Amino acid sequence: MLTFDPDGLSCAQLDGDACVVCHKRWPRPRVRVGRFPDDAPVMACADCADALIPAPMATVVAFPSR
Ligand SMILES: [Zn+2]
């Protein structure tokens, strides 16, 4: 779990209403990519979440099923 520095982020980002990476508010960011030092969730949109944490997600998606 990544910990993000809340310095320089907007209120919407701190509340999880805007993507922590690209500030996009709509569609609402749905992926929890980490937490703030006060344990509040850090939210990002799907595109940015892929860029932030590619390895675990790719492992799950790419795991072969028979
Ligand atoms: Zn984003």
N, CA, C, O and the ligand as a Tripos MOL2 file, in Angstrom:
@<TRIPOS>MOLECULE
protein
  265   263    67     0     0
PROTEIN
NO_CHARGES

@<TRIPOS>ATOM
      1 N           0.8410   -1.2000    0.0000 N.3       1 MET1
      2 CA          0.0000    0.0000    0.0000 C.3       1 MET1
      3 C           0.8730    1.2450    0.0000 C.2       1 MET1
      4 O           1.7180    1.4190    0.8780 O.2       1 MET1
      5 N           0.6670    2.1150   -0.9910 N.am      2 LEU2
      6 CA          1.4440    3.3390   -1.0970 C.3       2 LEU2
      7 C           0.9010    4.3890   -0.1380 C.2       2 LEU2
      8 O          -0.3070    4.4770    0.0800 O.2       2 LEU2
      9 N           1.7920    5.1750    0.4270 N.am      3 THR3
     10 CA          1.3660    6.3170    1.2350 C.3       3 THR3
     11 C           1.6680    7.5870    0.4610 C.2       3 THR3
     12 O           2.7800    7.7810   -0.0290 O.2       3 THR3
     13 N           0.6510    8.4640    0.3560 N.am      4 PHE4
     14 CA          0.7850    9.6830   -0.4320 C.3       4 PHE4
     15 C           0.9510   10.8810    0.4880 C.2       4 PHE4
     16 O           0.3630   10.9360    1.5680 O.2       4 PHE4
     17 N           1.7560   11.8360    0.0510 N.am      5 ASP5
     18 CA          1.9390   13.0820    0.7770 C.3       5 ASP5
     19 C           0.7950   14.0250    0.4110 C.2       5 ASP5
     20 O           0.6480   14.3800   -0.7590 O.2       5 ASP5
     21 N          -0.0180   14.4390    1.3830 N.am      6 PRO6
     22 CA         -1.1670   15.2990    1.0620 C.3       6 PRO6
     23 C          -0.7690   16.7190    0.6800 C.2       6 PRO6
     24 O          -1.6160   17.4820    0.2160 O.2       6 PRO6
     25 N           0.4870   17.0920    0.8590 N.am      7 ASP7
     26 CA          0.9200   18.4430    0.4970 C.3       7 ASP7
     27 C           0.6900   18.7000   -0.9850 C.2       7 ASP7
     28 O           1.0970   17.9010   -1.8280 O.2       7 ASP7
     29 N           0.0340   19.8210   -1.3070 N.am      8 GLY8
     30 CA         -0.1350   20.2210   -2.6910 C.3       8 GLY8
     31 C          -1.3400   19.6030   -3.3710 C.2       8 GLY8
     32 O          -1.6020   19.8910   -4.5380 O.2       8 GLY8
     33 N          -2.0860   18.7500   -2.6590 N.am      9 LEU9
     34 CA         -3.2760   18.1680   -3.2620 C.3       9 LEU9
     35 C          -4.4980   19.0240   -2.9260 C.2       9 LEU9
     36 O          -4.5240   19.7210   -1.9120 O.2       9 LEU9
     37 N          -5.5000   18.9600   -3.7880 N.am     10 SER10
     38 CA         -6.7050   19.7590   -3.5780 C.3      10 SER10
     39 C          -7.6220   19.0740   -2.5670 C.2      10 SER10
     40 O          -7.4490   17.8970   -2.2520 O.2      10 SER10
     41 N          -8.6010   19.8310   -2.0640 N.am     11 CYS11
     42 CA         -9.5690   19.2640   -1.1190 C.3      11 CYS11
     43 C         -10.3030   18.0820   -1.7430 C.2      11 CYS11
     44 O         -10.5510   17.0740   -1.0820 O.2      11 CYS11
     45 N         -10.6470   18.2170   -3.0220 N.am     12 ALA12
     46 CA        -11.3660   17.1320   -3.6940 C.3      12 ALA12
     47 C         -10.5050   15.8720   -3.7340 C.2      12 ALA12
     48 O         -11.0070   14.7620   -3.5550 O.2      12 ALA12
     49 N          -9.2230   16.0490   -3.9670 N.am     13 GLN13
     50 CA         -8.3330   14.8870   -3.9910 C.3      13 GLN13
     51 C          -8.2070   14.2800   -2.5990 C.2      13 GLN13
     52 O          -8.1760   13.0580   -2.4510 O.2      13 GLN13
     53 N          -8.1350   15.1210   -1.5920 N.am     14 LEU14
     54 CA         -8.0110   14.6120   -0.2250 C.3      14 LEU14
     55 C          -9.2690   13.8760    0.1970 C.2      14 LEU14
     56 O          -9.2070   12.9430    0.9970 O.2      14 LEU14
     57 N         -10.4220   14.2960   -0.3410 N.am     15 ASP15
     58 CA        -11.6820   13.6440   -0.0050 C.3      15 ASP15
     59 C         -11.9660   12.4270   -0.8670 C.2      15 ASP15
     60 O         -12.9500   11.7210   -0.6450 O.2      15 ASP15
     61 N         -11.1120   12.1770   -1.8470 N.am     16 GLY16
     62 CA        -11.3540   11.0470   -2.7370 C.3      16 GLY16
     63 C         -12.3590   11.3660   -3.8320 C.2      16 GLY16
     64 O         -12.8590   10.4570   -4.4950 O.2      16 GLY16
     65 N         -12.6620   12.6500   -4.0320 N.am     17 ASP17
     66 CA        -13.6240   13.0420   -5.0580 C.3      17 ASP17
     67 C         -12.9680   13.3250   -6.3940 C.2      17 ASP17
     68 O         -13.6540   13.4270   -7.4110 O.2      17 ASP17
     69 N         -11.6510   13.4520   -6.4100 N.am     18 ALA18
     70 CA        -10.9320   13.7020   -7.6600 C.3      18 ALA18
     71 C          -9.7240   12.7790   -7.7190 C.2      18 ALA18
     72 O          -9.1420   12.4130   -6.6980 O.2      18 ALA18
     73 N          -9.3650   12.4150   -8.9510 N.am     19 CYS19
     74 CA         -8.2060   11.5340   -9.1330 C.3      19 CYS19
     75 C          -6.9600   12.2180   -8.5760 C.2      19 CYS19
     76 O          -6.7210   13.3960   -8.8410 O.2      19 CYS19
     77 N          -6.1790   11.4820   -7.8130 N.am     20 VAL20
     78 CA         -5.0070   12.0580   -7.1740 C.3      20 VAL20
     79 C          -3.9270   12.3910   -8.1990 C.2      20 VAL20
     80 O          -3.0370   13.1960   -7.9220 O.2      20 VAL20
     81 N          -3.9970   11.7820   -9.3760 N.am     21 VAL21
     82 CA         -2.9720   12.0100  -10.3910 C.3      21 VAL21
     83 C          -3.3860   13.1090  -11.3680 C.2      21 VAL21
     84 O          -2.6360   14.0610  -11.5790 O.2      21 VAL21
     85 N          -4.5680   12.9860  -11.9630 N.am     22 CYS22
     86 CA         -4.9470   13.8780  -13.0620 C.3      22 CYS22
     87 C          -6.0470   14.8630  -12.6650 C.2      22 CYS22
     88 O          -6.5010   15.6380  -13.5060 O.2      22 CYS22
     89 N          -6.4870   14.8500  -11.4030 N.am     23 HIS23
     90 CA         -7.4750   15.8050  -10.8780 C.3      23 HIS23
     91 C          -8.8620   15.6150  -11.4810 C.2      23 HIS23
     92 O          -9.7560   16.4190  -11.2150 O.2      23 HIS23
     93 N          -9.0630   14.5820  -12.2800 N.am     24 LYS24
     94 CA        -10.3470   14.4030  -12.9350 C.3      24 LYS24
     95 C         -11.4040   14.0230  -11.9030 C.2      24 LYS24
     96 O         -11.1900   13.1280  -11.0860 O.2      24 LYS24
     97 N         -12.5630   14.7190  -11.9460 N.am     25 ARG25
     98 CA        -13.6250   14.4360  -10.9920 C.3      25 ARG25
     99 C         -14.7140   13.5290  -11.5800 C.2      25 ARG25
    100 O         -15.5040   12.9280  -10.8510 O.2      25 ARG25
    101 N         -14.7350   13.4450  -12.9100 N.am     26 TRP26
    102 CA        -15.7880   12.6410  -13.5380 C.3      26 TRP26
    103 C         -15.2150   11.8790  -14.7070 C.2      26 TRP26
    104 O         -14.5680   12.5050  -15.5470 O.2      26 TRP26
    105 N         -15.3950   10.6100  -14.8270 N.am     27 PRO27
    106 CA        -16.0810    9.7870  -13.8160 C.3      27 PRO27
    107 C         -15.3190    9.7580  -12.4940 C.2      27 PRO27
    108 O         -14.0980    9.9060  -12.4600 O.2      27 PRO27
    109 N         -16.0520    9.5670  -11.4290 N.am     28 ARG28
    110 CA        -15.4570    9.5840  -10.1050 C.3      28 ARG28
    111 C         -14.3670    8.5080  -10.0050 C.2      28 ARG28
    112 O         -14.5600    7.3740  -10.4420 O.2      28 ARG28
    113 N         -13.2070    8.8880   -9.4180 N.am     29 PRO29
    114 CA        -12.1410    7.8780   -9.2910 C.3      29 PRO29
    115 C         -12.5930    6.7200   -8.4150 C.2      29 PRO29
    116 O         -13.1350    6.9210   -7.3280 O.2      29 PRO29
    117 N         -12.3650    5.5140   -8.9000 N.am     30 ARG30
    118 CA        -12.9140    4.3410   -8.2170 C.3      30 ARG30
    119 C         -11.8510    3.4420   -7.6160 C.2      30 ARG30
    120 O         -12.1660    2.5710   -6.8050 O.2      30 ARG30
    121 N         -10.6070    3.6370   -7.9970 N.am     31 VAL31
    122 CA         -9.5760    2.6970   -7.5800 C.3      31 VAL31
    123 C          -8.7890    3.2660   -6.4150 C.2      31 VAL31
    124 O          -8.2460    4.3670   -6.5060 O.2      31 VAL31
    125 N          -8.7240    2.5320   -5.3360 N.am     32 ARG32
    126 CA         -7.9170    2.9640   -4.2050 C.3      32 ARG32
    127 C          -6.4650    2.5690   -4.4650 C.2      32 ARG32
    128 O          -6.1320    1.3880   -4.5540 O.2      32 ARG32
    129 N          -5.6110    3.5840   -4.5840 N.am     33 VAL33
    130 CA         -4.2140    3.3130   -4.9450 C.3      33 VAL33
    131 C          -3.2860    3.4500   -3.7460 C.2      33 VAL33
    132 O          -2.0960    3.1490   -3.8420 O.2      33 VAL33
    133 N          -3.8250    3.9050   -2.6140 N.am     34 GLY34
    134 CA         -2.9630    4.0520   -1.4520 C.3      34 GLY34
    135 C          -3.7000    4.7610   -0.3380 C.2      34 GLY34
    136 O          -4.9310    4.7820   -0.3030 O.2      34 GLY34
    137 N          -2.9420    5.3380    0.5660 N.am     35 ARG35
    138 CA         -3.5680    6.0380    1.6930 C.3      35 ARG35
    139 C          -2.7350    7.2550    2.0440 C.2      35 ARG35
    140 O          -1.5610    7.3690    1.6910 O.2      35 ARG35
    141 N          -3.4000    8.1670    2.7610 N.am     36 PHE36
    142 CA         -2.7020    9.3170    3.2960 C.3      36 PHE36
    143 C          -2.1870    8.9670    4.6870 C.2      36 PHE36
    144 O          -2.6050    7.9740    5.2830 O.2      36 PHE36
    145 N          -1.2780    9.7880    5.1980 N.am     37 PRO37
    146 CA         -0.7360    9.4820    6.5410 C.3      37 PRO37
    147 C          -1.8200    9.3610    7.6090 C.2      37 PRO37
    148 O          -1.6120    8.6780    8.6120 O.2      37 PRO37
    149 N          -2.9860   10.0140    7.4150 N.am     38 ASP38
    150 CA         -4.0680    9.8740    8.3940 C.3      38 ASP38
    151 C          -4.9790    8.6980    8.0810 C.2      38 ASP38
    152 O          -6.0450    8.5550    8.6790 O.2      38 ASP38
    153 N          -4.5550    7.8490    7.1340 N.am     39 ASP39
    154 CA         -5.2490    6.6040    6.7970 C.3      39 ASP39
    155 C          -6.4750    6.8160    5.9270 C.2      39 ASP39
    156 O          -7.2450    5.8770    5.7250 O.2      39 ASP39
    157 N          -6.6860    8.0290    5.4000 N.am     40 ALA40
    158 CA         -7.7760    8.2420    4.4480 C.3      40 ALA40
    159 C          -7.3790    7.6070    3.1050 C.2      40 ALA40
    160 O          -6.2000    7.5910    2.7500 O.2      40 ALA40
    161 N          -8.3600    7.0870    2.3660 N.am     41 PRO41
    162 CA         -8.0350    6.4340    1.1050 C.3      41 PRO41
    163 C          -7.6300    7.4340    0.0240 C.2      41 PRO41
    164 O          -8.1670    8.5390   -0.0490 O.2      41 PRO41
    165 N          -6.6780    7.0290   -0.8110 N.am     42 VAL42
    166 CA         -6.2540    7.8260   -1.9600 C.3      42 VAL42
    167 C          -6.8720    7.1970   -3.2000 C.2      42 VAL42
    168 O          -6.6250    6.0290   -3.5030 O.2      42 VAL42
    169 N          -7.6770    7.9800   -3.9160 N.am     43 MET43
    170 CA         -8.4020    7.4380   -5.0520 C.3      43 MET43
    171 C          -7.8110    7.9240   -6.3650 C.2      43 MET43
    172 O          -7.3170    9.0480   -6.4590 O.2      43 MET43
    173 N          -7.8660    7.0610   -7.3830 N.am     44 ALA44
    174 CA         -7.4110    7.4370   -8.7190 C.3      44 ALA44
    175 C          -8.3510    6.8160   -9.7360 C.2      44 ALA44
    176 O          -9.0080    5.8130   -9.4570 O.2      44 ALA44
    177 N          -8.4110    7.4200  -10.9200 N.am     45 CYS45
    178 CA         -9.2170    6.8200  -11.9800 C.3      45 CYS45
    179 C          -8.4910    5.5850  -12.5050 C.2      45 CYS45
    180 O          -7.3150    5.3750  -12.2110 O.2      45 CYS45
    181 N          -9.1880    4.7860  -13.2710 N.am     46 ALA46
    182 CA         -8.6430    3.4920  -13.6940 C.3      46 ALA46
    183 C          -7.3540    3.6600  -14.4920 C.2      46 ALA46
    184 O          -6.4060    2.8960  -14.3130 O.2      46 ALA46
    185 N          -7.3210    4.6630  -15.3750 N.am     47 ASP47
    186 CA         -6.1420    4.8560  -16.2070 C.3      47 ASP47
    187 C          -4.9170    5.1680  -15.3600 C.2      47 ASP47
    188 O          -3.8450    4.6000  -15.5690 O.2      47 ASP47
    189 N          -5.0850    6.0820  -14.3980 N.am     48 CYS48
    190 CA         -3.9510    6.4780  -13.5740 C.3      48 CYS48
    191 C          -3.5630    5.3530  -12.6180 C.2      48 CYS48
    192 O          -2.3840    5.1690  -12.3160 O.2      48 CYS48
    193 N          -4.5370    4.6180  -12.1510 N.am     49 ALA49
    194 CA         -4.2300    3.5080  -11.2600 C.3      49 ALA49
    195 C          -3.3680    2.4760  -11.9760 C.2      49 ALA49
    196 O          -2.4540    1.9040  -11.3820 O.2      49 ALA49
    197 N          -3.6560    2.2400  -13.2410 N.am     50 ASP50
    198 CA         -2.8400    1.3110  -14.0270 C.3      50 ASP50
    199 C          -1.3980    1.7770  -14.0870 C.2      50 ASP50
    200 O          -0.4650    0.9780  -14.0070 O.2      50 ASP50
    201 N          -1.2270    3.1070  -14.2330 N.am     51 ALA51
    202 CA          0.1190    3.6370  -14.3410 C.3      51 ALA51
    203 C           0.8350    3.6100  -12.9970 C.2      51 ALA51
    204 O           2.0510    3.4280  -12.9320 O.2      51 ALA51
    205 N           0.0700    3.7930  -11.9280 N.am     52 LEU52
    206 CA          0.6800    3.8360  -10.6020 C.3      52 LEU52
    207 C           1.0960    2.4580  -10.1190 C.2      52 LEU52
    208 O           2.1980    2.2710   -9.6040 O.2      52 LEU52
    209 N           0.2050    1.5040  -10.2930 N.am     53 ILE53
    210 CA          0.4700    0.1680   -9.7580 C.3      53 ILE53
    211 C           0.2630   -0.8710  -10.8490 C.2      53 ILE53
    212 O          -0.6880   -1.6500  -10.7830 O.2      53 ILE53
    213 N           1.1440   -0.8990  -11.8630 N.am     54 PRO54
    214 CA          0.9370   -1.8020  -12.9940 C.3      54 PRO54
    215 C           1.1960   -3.2670  -12.6520 C.2      54 PRO54
    216 O           0.5160   -4.1480  -13.1780 O.2      54 PRO54
    217 N           2.1560   -3.5410  -11.7900 N.am     55 ALA55
    218 CA          2.5660   -4.9230  -11.5900 C.3      55 ALA55
    219 C           1.4860   -5.7980  -10.9590 C.2      55 ALA55
    220 O           1.1340   -6.8250  -11.5400 O.2      55 ALA55
    221 N           0.9490   -5.4390   -9.8040 N.am     56 PRO56
    222 CA         -0.0560   -6.3230   -9.1850 C.3      56 PRO56
    223 C          -1.2880   -6.5000  -10.0610 C.2      56 PRO56
    224 O          -1.8040   -7.6100  -10.1880 O.2      56 PRO56
    225 N          -1.7660   -5.4070  -10.6690 N.am     57 MET57
    226 CA         -2.9660   -5.5050  -11.4900 C.3      57 MET57
    227 C          -2.7070   -6.3490  -12.7220 C.2      57 MET57
    228 O          -3.5380   -7.1670  -13.1160 O.2      57 MET57
    229 N          -1.5340   -6.1400  -13.3320 N.am     58 ALA58
    230 CA         -1.2090   -6.9080  -14.5290 C.3      58 ALA58
    231 C          -1.1030   -8.3920  -14.1830 C.2      58 ALA58
    232 O          -1.5130   -9.2460  -14.9690 O.2      58 ALA58
    233 N          -0.5590   -8.6940  -13.0180 N.am     59 THR59
    234 CA         -0.4130  -10.0940  -12.6260 C.3      59 THR59
    235 C          -1.7810  -10.7590  -12.5220 C.2      59 THR59
    236 O          -1.9740  -11.8900  -12.9680 O.2      59 THR59
    237 N          -2.7210  -10.0400  -11.9290 N.am     60 VAL60
    238 CA         -4.0490  -10.6180  -11.7590 C.3      60 VAL60
    239 C          -4.7270  -10.7900  -13.1190 C.2      60 VAL60
    240 O          -5.3020  -11.8380  -13.4120 O.2      60 VAL60
    241 N          -4.6480   -9.7370  -13.9480 N.am     61 VAL61
    242 CA         -5.3440   -9.7810  -15.2200 C.3      61 VAL61
    243 C          -4.7260  -10.8170  -16.1550 C.2      61 VAL61
    244 O          -5.4360  -11.5190  -16.8760 O.2      61 VAL61
    245 N          -3.3830  -10.9060  -16.1330 N.am     62 ALA62
    246 CA         -2.6960  -11.7320  -17.1120 C.3      62 ALA62
    247 C          -2.5890  -13.1970  -16.6820 C.2      62 ALA62
    248 O          -2.1440  -14.0450  -17.4560 O.2      62 ALA62
    249 N          -2.9950  -13.4860  -15.4600 N.am     63 PHE63
    250 CA         -2.8520  -14.8660  -14.9950 C.3      63 PHE63
    251 C          -3.6590  -15.8040  -15.8840 C.2      63 PHE63
    252 O          -4.8680  -15.6310  -16.0370 O.2      63 PHE63
    253 N          -3.0000  -16.7870  -16.4620 N.am     64 PRO64
    254 CA         -3.7060  -17.6470  -17.4250 C.3      64 PRO64
    255 C          -4.7240  -18.5560  -16.7510 C.2      64 PRO64
    256 O          -4.4690  -19.1300  -15.6920 O.2      64 PRO64
    257 N          -5.8730  -18.6720  -17.3850 N.am     65 SER65
    258 CA         -6.8930  -19.5760  -16.8640 C.3      65 SER65
    259 C          -7.1930  -20.6530  -17.9130 C.2      65 SER65
    260 O          -7.2250  -20.3580  -19.1070 O.2      65 SER65
    261 N          -7.4040  -21.8480  -17.4930 N.am     66 ARG66
    262 CA         -7.6920  -22.9220  -18.4250 C.3      66 ARG66
    263 C          -9.0770  -23.5110  -18.1590 C.2      66 ARG66
    264 O          -9.4980  -24.4360  -18.8530 O.2      66 ARG66
    265 ZN         -6.5910   10.0190  -13.2150 Zn       67 ZN67
@<TRIPOS>BOND
     1     1     2 1
     2     2     3 1
     3     3     4 2
     4     3     5 am
     5     5     6 1
     6     6     7 1
     7     7     8 2
     8     7     9 am
     9     9    10 1
    10    10    11 1
    11    11    12 2
    12    11    13 am
    13    13    14 1
    14    14    15 1
    15    15    16 2
    16    15    17 am
    17    17    18 1
    18    18    19 1
    19    19    20 2
    20    19    21 am
    21    21    22 1
    22    22    23 1
    23    23    24 2
    24    23    25 am
    25    25    26 1
    26    26    27 1
    27    27    28 2
    28    27    29 am
    29    29    30 1
    30    30    31 1
    31    31    32 2
    32    31    33 am
    33    33    34 1
    34    34    35 1
    35    35    36 2
    36    35    37 am
    37    37    38 1
    38    38    39 1
    39    39    40 2
    40    39    41 am
    41    41    42 1
    42    42    43 1
    43    43    44 2
    44    43    45 am
    45    45    46 1
    46    46    47 1
    47    47    48 2
    48    47    49 am
    49    49    50 1
    50    50    51 1
    51    51    52 2
    52    51    53 am
    53    53    54 1
    54    54    55 1
    55    55    56 2
    56    55    57 am
    57    57    58 1
    58    58    59 1
    59    59    60 2
    60    59    61 am
    61    61    62 1
    62    62    63 1
    63    63    64 2
    64    63    65 am
    65    65    66 1
    66    66    67 1
    67    67    68 2
    68    67    69 am
    69    69    70 1
    70    70    71 1
    71    71    72 2
    72    71    73 am
    73    73    74 1
    74    74    75 1
    75    75    76 2
    76    75    77 am
    77    77    78 1
    78    78    79 1
    79    79    80 2
    80    79    81 am
    81    81    82 1
    82    82    83 1
    83    83    84 2
    84    83    85 am
    85    85    86 1
    86    86    87 1
    87    87    88 2
    88    87    89 am
    89    89    90 1
    90    90    91 1
    91    91    92 2
    92    91    93 am
    93    93    94 1
    94    94    95 1
    95    95    96 2
    96    95    97 am
    97    97    98 1
    98    98    99 1
    99    99   100 2
   100    99   101 am
   101   101   102 1
   102   102   103 1
   103   103   104 2
   104   103   105 am
   105   105   106 1
   106   106   107 1
   107   107   108 2
   108   107   109 am
   109   109   110 1
   110   110   111 1
   111   111   112 2
   112   111   113 am
   113   113   114 1
   114   114   115 1
   115   115   116 2
   116   115   117 am
   117   117   118 1
   118   118   119 1
   119   119   120 2
   120   119   121 am
   121   121   122 1
   122   122   123 1
   123   123   124 2
   124   123   125 am
   125   125   126 1
   126   126   127 1
   127   127   128 2
   128   127   129 am
   129   129   130 1
   130   130   131 1
   131   131   132 2
   132   131   133 am
   133   133   134 1
   134   134   135 1
   135   135   136 2
   136   135   137 am
   137   137   138 1
   138   138   139 1
   139   139   140 2
   140   139   141 am
   141   141   142 1
   142   142   143 1
   143   143   144 2
   144   143   145 am
   145   145   146 1
   146   146   147 1
   147   147   148 2
   148   147   149 am
   149   149   150 1
   150   150   151 1
   151   151   152 2
   152   151   153 am
   153   153   154 1
   154   154   155 1
   155   155   156 2
   156   155   157 am
   157   157   158 1
   158   158   159 1
   159   159   160 2
   160   159   161 am
   161   161   162 1
   162   162   163 1
   163   163   164 2
   164   163   165 am
   165   165   166 1
   166   166   167 1
   167   167   168 2
   168   167   169 am
   169   169   170 1
   170   170   171 1
   171   171   172 2
   172   171   173 am
   173   173   174 1
   174   174   175 1
   175   175   176 2
   176   175   177 am
   177   177   178 1
   178   178   179 1
   179   179   180 2
   180   179   181 am
   181   181   182 1
   182   182   183 1
   183   183   184 2
   184   183   185 am
   185   185   186 1
   186   186   187 1
   187   187   188 2
   188   187   189 am
   189   189   190 1
   190   190   191 1
   191   191   192 2
   192   191   193 am
   193   193   194 1
   194   194   195 1
   195   195   196 2
   196   195   197 am
   197   197   198 1
   198   198   199 1
   199   199   200 2
   200   199   201 am
   201   201   202 1
   202   202   203 1
   203   203   204 2
   204   203   205 am
   205   205   206 1
   206   206   207 1
   207   207   208 2
   208   207   209 am
   209   209   210 1
   210   210   211 1
   211   211   212 2
   212   211   213 am
   213   213   214 1
   214   214   215 1
   215   215   216 2
   216   215   217 am
   217   217   218 1
   218   218   219 1
   219   219   220 2
   220   219   221 am
   221   221   222 1
   222   222   223 1
   223   223   224 2
   224   223   225 am
   225   225   226 1
   226   226   227 1
   227   227   228 2
   228   227   229 am
   229   229   230 1
   230   230   231 1
   231   231   232 2
   232   231   233 am
   233   233   234 1
   234   234   235 1
   235   235   236 2
   236   235   237 am
   237   237   238 1
   238   238   239 1
   239   239   240 2
   240   239   241 am
   241   241   242 1
   242   242   243 1
   243   243   244 2
   244   243   245 am
   245   245   246 1
   246   246   247 1
   247   247   248 2
   248   247   249 am
   249   249   250 1
   250   250   251 1
   251   251   252 2
   252   251   253 am
   253   253   254 1
   254   254   255 1
   255   255   256 2
   256   255   257 am
   257   257   258 1
   258   258   259 1
   259   259   260 2
   260   259   261 am
   261   261   262 1
   262   262   263 1
   263   263   264 2
@<TRIPOS>SUBSTRUCTURE
     1 MET1         2 RESIDUE 1 A MET
     2 LEU2         6 RESIDUE 1 A LEU
     3 THR3        10 RESIDUE 1 A THR
     4 PHE4        14 RESIDUE 1 A PHE
     5 ASP5        18 RESIDUE 1 A ASP
     6 PRO6        22 RESIDUE 1 A PRO
     7 ASP7        26 RESIDUE 1 A ASP
     8 GLY8        30 RESIDUE 1 A GLY
     9 LEU9        34 RESIDUE 1 A LEU
    10 SER10       38 RESIDUE 1 A SER
    11 CYS11       42 RESIDUE 1 A CYS
    12 ALA12       46 RESIDUE 1 A ALA
    13 GLN13       50 RESIDUE 1 A GLN
    14 LEU14       54 RESIDUE 1 A LEU
    15 ASP15       58 RESIDUE 1 A ASP
    16 GLY16       62 RESIDUE 1 A GLY
    17 ASP17       66 RESIDUE 1 A ASP
    18 ALA18       70 RESIDUE 1 A ALA
    19 CYS19       74 RESIDUE 1 A CYS
    20 VAL20       78 RESIDUE 1 A VAL
    21 VAL21       82 RESIDUE 1 A VAL
    22 CYS22       86 RESIDUE 1 A CYS
    23 HIS23       90 RESIDUE 1 A HIS
    24 LYS24       94 RESIDUE 1 A LYS
    25 ARG25       98 RESIDUE 1 A ARG
    26 TRP26      102 RESIDUE 1 A TRP
    27 PRO27      106 RESIDUE 1 A PRO
    28 ARG28      110 RESIDUE 1 A ARG
    29 PRO29      114 RESIDUE 1 A PRO
    30 ARG30      118 RESIDUE 1 A ARG
    31 VAL31      122 RESIDUE 1 A VAL
    32 ARG32      126 RESIDUE 1 A ARG
    33 VAL33      130 RESIDUE 1 A VAL
    34 GLY34      134 RESIDUE 1 A GLY
    35 ARG35      138 RESIDUE 1 A ARG
    36 PHE36      142 RESIDUE 1 A PHE
    37 PRO37      146 RESIDUE 1 A PRO
    38 ASP38      150 RESIDUE 1 A ASP
    39 ASP39      154 RESIDUE 1 A ASP
    40 ALA40      158 RESIDUE 1 A ALA
    41 PRO41      162 RESIDUE 1 A PRO
    42 VAL42      166 RESIDUE 1 A VAL
    43 MET43      170 RESIDUE 1 A MET
    44 ALA44      174 RESIDUE 1 A ALA
    45 CYS45      178 RESIDUE 1 A CYS
    46 ALA46      182 RESIDUE 1 A ALA
    47 ASP47      186 RESIDUE 1 A ASP
    48 CYS48      190 RESIDUE 1 A CYS
    49 ALA49      194 RESIDUE 1 A ALA
    50 ASP50      198 RESIDUE 1 A ASP
    51 ALA51      202 RESIDUE 1 A ALA
    52 LEU52      206 RESIDUE 1 A LEU
    53 ILE53      210 RESIDUE 1 A ILE
    54 PRO54      214 RESIDUE 1 A PRO
    55 ALA55      218 RESIDUE 1 A ALA
    56 PRO56      222 RESIDUE 1 A PRO
    57 MET57      226 RESIDUE 1 A MET
    58 ALA58      230 RESIDUE 1 A ALA
    59 THR59      234 RESIDUE 1 A THR
    60 VAL60      238 RESIDUE 1 A VAL
    61 VAL61      242 RESIDUE 1 A VAL
    62 ALA62      246 RESIDUE 1 A ALA
    63 PHE63      250 RESIDUE 1 A PHE
    64 PRO64      254 RESIDUE 1 A PRO
    65 SER65      258 RESIDUE 1 A SER
    66 ARG66      262 RESIDUE 1 A ARG
    67 ZN67       265 GROUP 0 **** ****
